[in-house]
Amino acid sequence: MKAEVFALTTTSIVALARFVQLLGFNGRSAMDHIAHVVSDVLQGWGIAVARRSHAEWAKAADDFANALCTSPQPMSTRQSIKLSFLDGVRWSRGDFNTRHSAEKMRIMLRRAKAINLDNPAKILTDELDATKLNLMLYDKKQQRLLQSGSNRPNLLPRSNSGLLTPGGSDDAGPESQNEEIVYDESD
């Protein structure tokens, strides 16, 4: 009778996270402890791990963190959990007790590289860099919009003295209290 092969899928990742949670681990647990449990379960149960892209590994780590964290967690905690999962998967590519032999560690790294998981931290930092870049691009777009708006007199409040008053403040004196917004409809 042929043994059934279990693969590391979204369903098995969620089940693994729930098992880790059942053992008492959560967002406050040491990263190494979570990684050890992930590695031991994958090795012990012989779960097949296929090659994935970095984006797919990031998604798998996110699935694990979502299943493990049943309440909202700070981003840094979630990133630590994601790294624990990826590191555990990486170590599972080695033999049992890999940490005690330089040769076994080299073999483990070669196997981890074969599934595109030789540097879990880089996967997560690349993801964070992409997020950071998107936030900066959005902010730059908003800044340009705000700057172009300040150059368009039809969008700025005017005081009774007729002076433009960005943000509703100027040095026009007591009359500036009676501002109105004037729109130029000649566009």
Secondary structure, 3 states (H helix, E strand, C coil): CCCCCCECCHHHHHHHHHHHHHCCCCCCCCHHHHHHHHHHHHHHCCCECCCCCHHHHHHHHHHHHHHHCCCCCCHHHHHHHHHHHHHHHHHHCCCCCHHHCHHHHHHHHHHHHHCCCCCHHHHHHHHHHHHHHHHHHHHHHHHHHHHHHHCCHHHCEECCCCCECHHHCCCCHHHHHCCEECCCCCC
